[in-house]
Amino acid sequence: IGQPLAVSTETFVTPDAEPAPLPAEEIEAEHDASPLVDDKKDQV
C-alpha cells in the first residue's frame, strides 16, 4: 500500500522533471532542450 502512494507523490512532486521512466533518447532530448540542465552540469 505504501509503495504506490510514494510513487504517486513523486509524480506529483516533479511532473515536469520525470513524469515516467523515459528511454535514454527522450532524456537526452530533454537535456538538450533544457539549458538549466547544462548549467547544472557545468557547475558540477
N, C-alpha and C positions, 0 to 999 in steps of 0.2 A: 504493500500500500504506500509506503514511504517513497519508494523509487519513482513511480510515475509522477507523484506530486513534485519531487525535486526536479524532474525533467521539465515539467510544465513551468515551474518557477523560473528555471534557467531560460527557457524560451521567451518568457515574458520579460525577464530582466534585460536580455540582449537580443531583441528580434532582428535588429539590423546587423549585428556583429556576425552571428551564426544561427540562422533560423533552423538549419538542419545539417546533418553530416554531408557536406557537398564534396564532390570529387575534387582532386587536386587541380584540375583545369579551371574549375569555377573559382576556387580560392585564389589561384594565380591571377585570374582575370580581375577579381575584386581588388587584389593588392595593386595591380597596375592602375586601376581606376581610382584608387584611394591614395592621394598624396600624403594623408596623415600617416598611413602605414609606413610609407617610405621614410617620412621624417622620423618616426619612432625607430626604425631600423638604423638610420644614420646616427641617432643619439646613442644607441646601444653600441 
